[in-house]
Amino acid sequence: MRHIAEFNEGEHIREIFLCKSVSPAVTKNGKEYQNVILLDKTGQIKGKIWDPNDAGIDDFSKQDYVEVTADVNLWNNTKQLNIKRIRVAREGEYDPAEYLPVSP
């Protein structure tokens, strides 16, 4: 497993995270999208789902462990995920200890 702290701009990632929050939003042009905050033991990262009705975007909720396929981008000098696919992870695909914060 790679952690959020290790991500670099331009990478394509496929990892499991704990979903801290998910909320709908609307662009200036009136297009719906979702803001997501994902966690692992090294920190958190914001993500955007630009097409929430796409076939690769499954239903998920806050506090779900989710498998995410995304591109790592920089927005205002902060790493962010452009989420292409997301699904709820099945039990056994993740270790809950990987999602508890730890000190350096």
SULFENBEL-V107789 format. One record per helix or strand of 3 or more residues. SS is the DSSP state (~ for helix, > for strand). FROM is the first residue (numbers start at 0). LEN is the number of residues. Records with the same first field share a line. If there is no record, write none. Layout:
SS: FROM-LEN + FROM-LEN
This chain:
~: 3-3 + 95-4
>: 11-15 + 31-9 + 42-7 + 64-11 + 77-11
